[in-house]
């Protein structure tokens, strides 16, 4: 299915994502005819239910995780300004009356410097081979660069090509002129890389601009089929994994250079405390914050433990919001030397 790539200016306001709107839409429908109380047939038009998998890809810090959370409607993926925040494929489930979309957020495809980086790239490529639709995130506030072209070239070389949607993320950060240039550059990738965009869609998560358009476009490309997950389930991630990621997100704030890449979190034990009243539950979480060097351990603990206390408080707030239960968090810092480069450590940590 080919959709229009035309965008028209509506308002002419600087840095307003509403200056752009998508023209052109198509969707197949099933028509059901039945007879009411009278003799005149009544025709009801109903779209067939669709279900399938889509993933968001892009170079690091392209807005994939933020967009995933926005489409799912709840935070299931941590987001940070630090590159390579996502370290495994996370499935979020979008429930609609007409479809169920399983949205997979993947690590950013990048030039690896460690064994961990190589394995994260493997996760990305494996996911591509398993989905129906790939959404390529191309930030509107940045020019299309070698990393973007490399990613698109890798998609073009796939033996089994999923449907491709180009997503101009962060459109609220681009002026109308910059957006027009960006959309033209995205369209030009069709000729230079021998691909076909099913759609080119600018979006803005903070302003929720065209998130519904993007959701509709992805669903249109899914196969007809029944729901894959129970109603109300928003992710198949274990709670321990979600908790560990929220702690890591809190630990990433305020750290620089190589330290963000060296941080890993494991949940050693988690469960409701015994002998608590049913109306006053307390969830005990015992977790380890892992770094690679003793000097990094000192940074994470901070003077008199102040930084570790801040990390714990921020993480506990997020965990309680996610699980709806008061939390006691016991957080310790451990050193696992060069864990990003050690295959045994990576295997033990689940990579």
C-alpha positions in Angstrom: 0.0 0.0 0.0 1.3 3.4 -1.0 0.3 6.5 0.8 0.7 10.1 0.0 3.9 11.9 1.2 2.5 15.4 0.9 2.5 17.9 3.7 0.9 21.3 3.6 1.5 24.4 5.7 -1.6 25.3 7.7 -0.6 28.2 9.9 2.9 29.5 9.1 3.8 29.8 12.8 7.5 29.4 13.7 8.3 26.1 15.5 4.7 25.0 15.6 4.3 21.3 14.5 0.7 22.0 13.5 2.1 23.8 10.5 2.3 20.4 8.9 -0.4 17.9 8.2 -0.6 14.6 6.3 -2.7 14.4 3.2 -3.8 11.1 1.8 -5.0 8.0 3.7 -6.4 4.6 2.7 -7.6 1.6 4.5 -9.4 -1.6 3.4 -12.7 -2.3 5.1 -15.0 -5.3 5.4 -18.7 -4.6 4.6 -21.3 -6.5 6.5 -24.9 -6.5 5.4 -27.8 -7.5 7.6 -31.6 -7.1 7.8 -33.2 -5.0 10.5 -36.8 -5.2 11.7 -38.0 -4.0 8.3 -37.4 -5.4 4.9 -34.7 -2.9 3.9 -31.1 -4.3 4.2 -28.8 -2.3 6.5 -25.2 -2.1 5.6 -22.5 -1.7 8.3 -19.0 -0.9 7.4 -16.4 -2.4 9.7 -12.6 -2.5 9.3 -11.1 -6.0 9.9 -9.3 -6.5 13.2 -5.5 -6.3 12.7 -2.6 -7.4 14.9 1.1 -7.6 14.5 4.5 -6.3 15.4 6.3 -3.0 14.6 9.6 -1.6 15.9 11.0 1.8 16.1 14.6 2.2 15.0 17.1 5.0 14.6 20.5 6.1 15.7 21.0 6.8 19.4 18.9 9.6 20.9 16.5 9.8 18.0 13.4 9.8 20.3 12.5 6.1 20.0 11.8 5.4 23.6 9.9 8.6 24.3 7.7 7.8 21.2 7.2 4.2 22.4 5.9 5.4 25.8 3.6 8.0 24.2 2.0 5.4 21.8 1.6 2.8 24.5 0.1 5.4 26.8 2.3 4.5 29.8 6.0 4.5 30.6 7.5 1.1 29.9 10.8 2.2 28.5 13.3 4.5 30.2 14.3 7.6 28.3 17.5 9.7 28.7 19.5 12.3 26.8 22.4 9.8 27.1 23.0 7.8 23.9 22.4 4.0 24.0 20.0 4.2 26.9 17.9 1.2 25.6 19.8 -2.1 26.0 17.3 -4.7 25.0 14.1 -5.0 22.9 11.1 -3.9 25.0 7.6 -4.8 23.9 4.8 -2.3 24.5 1.2 -3.3 23.6 -1.2 -0.8 22.1 -4.8 -1.8 22.4 -7.4 -0.3 20.0 -11.0 -1.3 19.2 -9.8 -2.2 15.6 -6.3 -3.5 16.3 -3.6 -4.7 18.7 -0.1 -3.3 17.9 2.9 -4.8 19.6 5.5 -2.0 19.5 9.1 -3.0 20.0 11.6 -0.4 21.2 15.2 -1.4 20.2 18.6 -0.1 21.1 20.0 2.5 18.8 22.1 1.1 15.9 25.6 2.4 16.4 29.3 1.7 15.7 30.2 -0.6 18.6 33.2 -0.1 20.8 32.6 -3.0 23.2 31.2 -6.5 23.0 28.0 -5.2 24.6 27.7 -2.8 21.7 28.0 -5.6 19.2 25.4 -7.6 21.0 23.0 -4.7 21.1 23.3 -4.2 17.3 22.5 -7.9 17.0 19.3 -7.4 18.9 18.3 -4.6 16.5 18.9 -6.7 13.4 17.2 -9.8 14.8 14.1 -7.6 15.6 14.0 -6.3 12.1 13.5 -9.8 10.7 10.6 -10.5 13.0 8.3 -7.5 12.6 5.7 -6.4 10.1 6.5 -2.7 10.1 9.7 -0.7 10.9 9.4 3.0 11.9 12.6 4.8 11.1 13.0 7.7 13.5 14.8 10.7 12.0 14.9 13.8 14.3 13.6 16.9 12.5 16.0 19.2 14.4 19.0 17.4 13.0 20.2 16.8 9.4 20.1 13.4 8.0 23.7 12.1 8.5 25.9 9.1 7.7 24.4 7.1 10.7 20.9 7.5 9.3 22.0 6.5 5.8 23.8 3.5 7.1 20.7 2.4 9.0 18.4 2.8 6.0 21.0 0.9 3.8 20.9 -1.9 6.3 17.1 -2.1 6.1 17.3 -2.0 2.3 19.6 -5.0 2.3 17.2 -7.2 4.4 16.2 -10.5 2.6 12.7 -10.1 4.0 11.7 -6.4 3.9 9.1 -5.2 6.4 7.0 -2.1 5.5 8.8 1.1 6.2 7.5 4.3 7.8 9.7 7.4 8.1 9.0 9.3 11.3 10.3 12.8 11.6 10.6 13.0 15.4 11.0 16.1 17.5 9.1 18.2 14.9 8.3 20.8 17.6 12.0 21.7 17.5 12.1 22.5 13.8 11.0 25.6 12.0 8.6 25.2 9.0 11.5 25.8 6.5 13.7 23.3 8.3 10.8 20.7 8.4 10.3 21.1 4.6 14.0 20.5 4.0 13.9 17.5 6.3 10.9 15.9 4.7 12.5 16.4 1.3 15.7 14.7 2.5 13.7 11.8 3.9 11.8 11.3 0.6 15.1 11.4 -1.3 16.3 8.3 0.6 13.9 6.3 -1.5 16.0 6.9 -4.7 19.5 6.7 -3.1 18.9 3.6 -1.0 16.3 1.7 -3.1 13.6 1.7 -0.5 9.9 2.7 -0.5 8.3 4.7 2.4 4.7 3.6 3.1 4.4 6.9 4.9 6.5 10.0 6.0 5.0 11.4 9.2 6.3 14.3 11.4 5.4 13.8 15.1 5.9 15.7 18.3 5.5 13.8 21.6 5.4 16.9 23.9 2.6 18.3 21.9 1.1 14.9 20.9 1.2 16.1 17.3 0.2 13.4 14.8 0.6 10.5 17.2 -2.9 9.3 16.2 -1.9 9.6 12.5 1.2 7.5 13.2 -0.7 4.9 15.1 -3.3 4.6 12.2 -0.6 4.4 9.6 1.2 1.5 11.4 -2.0 -0.4 12.0 -3.0 0.0 8.3 0.1 -2.1 7.5 -0.5 -4.9 10.0 -2.0 -8.2 8.8 -5.6 -9.1 9.7 -5.6 -11.3 12.7 -6.8 -11.8 16.3 -5.3 -10.1 19.4 -1.9 -11.5 20.5 -2.0 -10.4 24.2 -4.8 -10.2 26.8 -6.8 -6.9 27.0 -5.2 -4.5 29.4 -1.6 -5.9 29.2 0.8 -3.2 28.2 4.1 -5.0 28.2 5.5 -8.5 28.6 8.5 -7.3 30.5 8.9 -8.9 33.9 8.4 -6.4 36.8 11.9 -7.0 38.0 13.3 -5.8 34.6 11.1 -2.7 34.7 12.2 -1.9 38.2 15.9 -2.4 37.3 15.5 0.0 34.3 13.8 2.7 36.4 16.7 2.6 38.9 19.2 2.8 36.0 17.3 5.8 34.5 17.6 7.6 37.9 21.4 6.7 38.0 22.0 8.1 34.5 20.9 11.6 35.5 23.8 14.0 36.0 26.6 11.6 34.9 28.8 12.2 31.9 31.5 10.8 29.6 31.9 7.1 29.8 30.1 6.5 33.1 26.5 6.2 31.6 27.7 3.3 29.5 29.2 1.6 32.5 26.1 1.5 34.6 24.0 -1.6 34.9 21.4 -2.5 37.5 20.2 -6.0 38.7 17.4 -6.7 41.1 18.6 -9.4 43.5 15.3 -9.9 45.3 11.8 -8.4 45.2 8.6 -9.2 47.0 5.9 -8.0 49.3 6.9 -7.9 52.9 5.4 -10.6 55.1 3.1 -9.8 58.0 1.9 -6.5 56.5 -1.8 -5.7 56.5 -3.5 -6.2 53.2 -4.4 -2.5 53.0 -0.9 -1.4 53.8 1.4 -3.4 51.5 5.1 -2.7 51.2 7.3 -4.0 48.4 10.9 -4.8 49.3 13.4 -4.3 46.5 17.0 -5.2 46.9 19.1 -4.1 43.9 22.7 -3.7 42.9 24.0 -0.8 40.8 26.9 -2.1 38.9 29.9 -0.1 37.5 33.2 -1.0 36.0 35.8 0.8 38.2 36.3 1.8 41.8 36.5 5.4 40.8 33.0 5.1 39.3 31.7 3.6 42.5 32.8 6.6 44.4 31.0 8.9 41.9 27.7 6.9 42.2 27.8 6.9 46.0 28.7 10.6 46.3 30.0 12.4 49.3 28.6 10.8 52.5 26.3 8.8 50.3 24.2 11.8 49.1 24.2 10.8 45.4 23.1 7.3 46.1 20.3 8.6 48.3 19.1 10.9 45.5 19.2 8.0 43.0 17.2 5.8 45.4 14.6 8.5 46.1 14.0 9.2 42.4 13.9 5.5 41.5 11.5 4.7 44.4 9.1 7.4 43.3 9.0 6.0 39.7 8.6 2.4 40.9 5.7 3.3 43.2 4.1 5.1 40.3 4.5 2.1 38.0 3.4 -0.6 40.5 1.0 1.4 42.7 2.6 0.0 45.9 4.8 1.7 48.5 8.4 0.6 48.1 11.4 0.0 50.3 14.5 0.2 48.1 17.8 -1.2 49.3 20.4 -0.1 46.7 24.1 -1.1 46.8 26.9 -0.2 44.4 29.1 -3.0 43.1 32.2 -3.1 40.8 32.3 -5.6 38.0 35.5 -4.8 36.1 35.1 -4.3 32.4 31.7 -6.0 32.3 30.9 -4.5 28.9 33.8 -6.4 27.3 33.7 -9.7 29.2 31.5 -12.4 27.6 31.0 -14.2 30.9 29.8 -11.1 32.6 27.5 -10.2 29.7 26.0 -13.7 29.6 25.3 -13.5 33.4 23.7 -10.1 33.0 21.4 -11.3 30.3 23.1 -9.9 27.2 
